[in-house]
Amino acid sequence: MLVQKFKKQFFLELSKLYPETEIQSFFNILIQHKLNLSRVDLALQSSLEFNNSDLDFFQKALKELKNQIPIQYITGETEFYGLHFNVNSNVLIPRPETEELVDWILKDHQNSPSIKILDIGTGSGCIAISLAKILPNAEVFALDISAEAIKTAKSNAVINNVTVNFTEANILTLSDLSNKFDVIVSNPPYVRELEKEQMQPNVLANEPHLALFVENDNPLLFYNKIADLAKSSLKKNGHLYFEINQYLGAETVELLKLKDFKNIQLKKDIFEVDRIIKASLI
Ligand SMILES: C[S@@+](CC[C@H](N)C(=O)[O-])C[C@H]1O[C@@H](n2cnc3c(N)ncnc32)[C@H](O)[C@@H]1O
């Protein structure tokens, strides 16, 4: 089949589900992923035909997009902080907001001669691996409760040619972190069940609920536990960094104050909502 003919079918079948710009973006991503062609390359080859295996891939992708599967799960890859990451349904797709958390840590620590970092709830490994890549003097540790997430994160560390010490563990049942860190960072689950209604149907249906949700009556469960562990596992001059629920900025600041953290800074993200927090012990 001619690629251009398939393109017409692709746009037609997705037109009721997605805006045209998004359909175009899906098409470009799939063409780049499967045929290694840019949009311009494709425009120059108007009589290009799919072979059978490519056609199977594109028809399957079209069906998956109609079923609201995120494009990153279809191609199995995404970009975070300029690096390549493999993703699958066991890990959250890294978000641009989280790049700002990495950026903050990098700005604060780029001149540190040596630094020990722990990433809690690592998922795809995006935070830990970006930090290990850009801070060559860092010794990076990461943990997650999901064995499948750890497997994916380990493969991402190999792809990006960095060393990260991964552990499968439940942070909620740990009594200590058995090490001292300069930086503890976490983007833990923080979406309350009551916020499900505001979420995109494709996120709800496809991304791991273990990575996303907390109960309405204890939304800061992870922040509470991680802050307690950080009190004894941060070095004297160490820093704690969190990505947070946009509606719980004031509550998270209050929690850290009650635990006697100092220099608490709350920042907004690119969408102008409360999103990242930093605090220290002294
Ligand atoms: C919001 S995702 C963040 C993933 C990744 N760090 C990112 O920023 O894209 C939260 C992660 O916490 C992990 N998680 C959930 N409960 C956990 C627990 N009790 N102990 C450790 N990790 C947990 C999930 O498996 C998930 O990978």
The ligand as an SDF file (V2000), in Angstrom:
LIG
                    3D

 27 29  0  0  0  0  0  0  0  0999 V2000
    4.7460    8.9900   39.6640 C   0  0  0  0  0  0  0  0  0  0  0  0
    5.6980    7.5450   39.3080 S   0  0  0  0  0  0  0  0  0  0  0  0
    7.2570    8.2850   38.9810 C   0  0  0  0  0  0  0  0  0  0  0  0
    8.1160    7.5100   38.0220 C   0  0  0  0  0  0  0  0  0  0  0  0
    9.3730    8.2570   37.5680 C   0  0  0  0  0  0  0  0  0  0  0  0
   10.2040    8.5980   38.7000 N   0  0  0  0  0  0  0  0  0  0  0  0
    8.9910    9.5170   36.8050 C   0  0  0  0  0  0  0  0  0  0  0  0
    9.2040   10.6200   37.3420 O   0  0  0  0  0  0  0  0  0  0  0  0
    8.4970    9.4320   35.6700 O   0  0  0  0  0  0  0  0  0  0  0  0
    5.8500    6.8220   40.9100 C   0  0  0  0  0  0  0  0  0  0  0  0
    6.6840    5.5480   41.0120 C   0  0  0  0  0  0  0  0  0  0  0  0
    6.6420    5.1060   42.3880 O   0  0  0  0  0  0  0  0  0  0  0  0
    6.5900    3.6930   42.4140 C   0  0  0  0  0  0  0  0  0  0  0  0
    5.9810    3.2840   43.7000 N   0  0  0  0  0  0  0  0  0  0  0  0
    4.6620    3.2120   44.0310 C   0  0  0  0  0  0  0  0  0  0  0  0
    4.5310    2.7850   45.2940 N   0  0  0  0  0  0  0  0  0  0  0  0
    5.7900    2.5880   45.7680 C   0  0  0  0  0  0  0  0  0  0  0  0
    6.2890    2.1320   47.0130 C   0  0  0  0  0  0  0  0  0  0  0  0
    5.4710    1.8200   48.0330 N   0  0  0  0  0  0  0  0  0  0  0  0
    7.6310    2.0200   47.1780 N   0  0  0  0  0  0  0  0  0  0  0  0
    8.4780    2.3520   46.1460 C   0  0  0  0  0  0  0  0  0  0  0  0
    8.0540    2.7800   44.9390 N   0  0  0  0  0  0  0  0  0  0  0  0
    6.7100    2.9040   44.7570 C   0  0  0  0  0  0  0  0  0  0  0  0
    5.7440    3.3100   41.2070 C   0  0  0  0  0  0  0  0  0  0  0  0
    5.9790    1.9720   40.8160 O   0  0  0  0  0  0  0  0  0  0  0  0
    6.2020    4.3650   40.1870 C   0  0  0  0  0  0  0  0  0  0  0  0
    7.2510    3.8750   39.3940 O   0  0  0  0  0  0  0  0  0  0  0  0
  1  2  1  0
  2  3  1  0
  2 10  1  0
  3  4  1  0
  4  5  1  0
  5  6  1  0
  5  7  1  0
  7  8  2  0
  7  9  1  0
 10 11  1  0
 11 12  1  0
 11 26  1  0
 12 13  1  0
 13 14  1  0
 13 24  1  0
 14 15  1  0
 14 23  1  0
 15 16  2  0
 16 17  1  0
 17 18  1  0
 17 23  2  0
 18 19  1  0
 18 20  2  0
 20 21  1  0
 21 22  2  0
 22 23  1  0
 24 25  1  0
 24 26  1  0
 26 27  1  0
M  CHG  2   2   1   9  -1
M  END
$$$$
